[in-house]
């Protein structure tokens, strides 16, 4: 069950990161925003849930 939650978090975080980067390129903003750091933390958390 926890593994499925981890996989779901990783998929969600990847979509969020890709969307954030494409938005940044489209509007010419800086890519490393606070939201992107938050999404990367979620991605790391998902990986930790799968491993343990």
ABEGO torsion letter per residue (X at the ends): XAAAAAAAAAAAAAAAAAAAAAAAAAAGBBABBAAAAAAAAAAAAAAAAAAX
